[in-house]
Amino acid sequence: GFSIRLTKPGDPYLFGRQAIVIEPTIPPGDGIAQVDFFVDGRLVSTERKPPYASAVDFGEEIKRHTIVVTALTSGGRRAKVSFVSR
């Protein structure tokens, strides 16, 4: 099946500029059409080709943030991964 795994960030405490990176598992014969990166409910980036990554400035204070990444394949498959920082 189609799935995505969040490889970065790895630290539960987010501050400063950090990368958000996913690693997709794609079925044979399919490909990723688009990946959307959301932080705290706001779309921050849309990527249509690898590497599937975005960079976000989380500020100087450590605050709670929610990261959601959704992906869609050319064949119409969907996957989603989320992360909540501390």
C-alpha positions in Angstrom: 0.0 0.0 0.0 0.8 3.7 0.0 2.2 5.2 3.2 4.4 8.1 4.4 6.7 8.3 7.4 7.8 11.5 9.1 11.7 11.3 9.3 12.2 14.9 10.5 11.8 16.5 13.0 13.0 13.9 15.4 13.2 16.1 18.5 9.9 16.7 20.4 11.0 20.3 21.2 10.7 22.6 18.2 12.3 26.0 17.9 14.2 27.9 15.3 14.3 26.9 11.6 13.7 23.1 11.2 13.1 20.8 8.3 10.0 18.7 7.9 10.8 15.6 5.8 8.8 12.6 4.8 9.7 9.2 3.3 7.0 7.7 1.1 6.4 4.0 0.4 4.8 3.9 -3.0 3.1 0.9 -4.7 4.7 -0.2 -8.1 3.4 1.7 -11.0 2.2 4.7 -9.0 3.9 8.0 -8.1 3.3 11.0 -5.8 1.3 13.8 -7.3 1.6 16.2 -4.4 2.5 16.5 -0.7 1.1 19.2 1.5 2.8 20.4 4.7 0.6 22.0 7.5 1.9 23.5 10.7 -0.7 24.5 13.4 -3.5 24.2 10.8 -1.8 26.4 8.2 -0.6 25.2 4.8 3.1 26.1 4.7 4.3 24.2 1.5 3.2 22.0 -1.3 5.8 19.8 -3.0 5.3 17.9 -6.2 8.7 16.2 -6.7 11.4 14.8 -4.4 12.8 15.5 -1.9 9.4 15.8 -0.1 10.5 18.3 2.5 9.8 21.8 3.8 11.5 24.2 6.3 9.6 26.1 9.0 10.7 28.7 11.5 9.2 27.7 14.8 10.4 30.9 16.6 12.8 31.2 19.6 10.4 29.9 22.2 9.6 26.3 22.6 5.8 26.0 22.1 3.4 23.2 21.2 3.1 22.7 17.5 1.1 20.3 15.3 2.5 19.1 12.0 0.3 17.3 9.5 1.6 16.1 6.2 -0.8 14.7 3.6 0.1 13.0 0.3 -1.7 12.1 -2.8 -0.6 9.7 -5.5 -1.3 9.9 -9.3 -3.5 6.8 -8.8 -5.7 8.6 -6.2 -4.3 7.0 -3.0 -4.0 9.2 0.0 -1.8 9.1 3.1 -1.4 11.3 6.2 1.0 11.5 9.1 0.9 13.9 12.1 3.2 14.9 14.9 2.6 17.0 18.0 5.6 18.7 19.7 5.9 19.3 23.4 
